[in-house]
């Protein structure tokens, strides 16, 4: 488990308890808030986890997704 486990943003440490649907999640239990996601985006579809360096799909790493 990371030091900043959800609902805390791994990058800025902000508590996102009221907006967990806006977090991007990695399998390593790190979460990135909507404000910080641009700092770890690889391209328009992928972001790289700053904790484990895993590439994640932007759409699929959201808790709630449109189908």
C-alpha positions in Angstrom: 0.0 0.0 0.0 1.2 3.5 -0.8 1.8 6.2 1.7 -0.9 8.2 0.0 -3.6 5.6 -0.6 -6.9 6.6 -2.1 -8.8 8.8 -1.6 -5.6 10.9 -1.3 -3.9 12.0 -4.5 -0.5 10.4 -4.7 1.0 13.5 -6.2 -0.4 16.5 -4.3 -1.8 14.7 -1.2 -5.2 16.3 -1.5 -8.1 14.4 0.0 -10.6 13.5 -2.6 -13.2 11.9 -0.4 -16.0 14.0 -1.9 -14.9 13.3 -5.5 -13.6 9.7 -5.7 -15.2 9.4 -9.1 -12.7 12.0 -10.4 -9.7 10.0 -9.4 -7.6 7.8 -11.7 -6.5 4.6 -10.1 -3.5 2.3 -10.6 -3.4 -1.4 -9.6 -0.6 -0.5 -7.0 -3.2 1.4 -5.0 -2.1 4.9 -6.1 -4.7 7.4 -7.2 -4.2 10.6 -9.1 -6.7 13.5 -8.9 -8.1 15.3 -11.9 -5.9 18.4 -11.2 -2.7 16.3 -11.3 -3.4 13.8 -14.1 -1.8 16.1 -16.7 1.5 15.9 -15.0 1.7 12.1 -15.6 0.0 11.8 -19.0 2.0 10.0 -21.6 -0.4 10.9 -24.4 -4.2 11.4 -24.9 -5.0 7.9 -23.8 -2.4 6.8 -21.3 -0.9 8.0 -18.0 2.1 6.6 -16.1 1.8 5.9 -12.4 4.5 7.9 -10.5 4.6 5.1 -7.9 5.1 1.9 -9.9 5.7 3.3 -13.4 2.8 1.2 -14.8 1.1 2.6 -17.9 -2.6 3.0 -17.4 -5.5 3.7 -19.8 -7.1 7.1 -18.9 -10.7 5.9 -19.4 -10.3 2.4 -17.9 -8.5 3.6 -14.7 -11.5 5.7 -13.6 -13.7 4.3 -10.9 -16.9 5.1 -12.8 -16.8 4.9 -16.6 -19.3 5.7 -19.3 -20.1 2.5 -21.3 
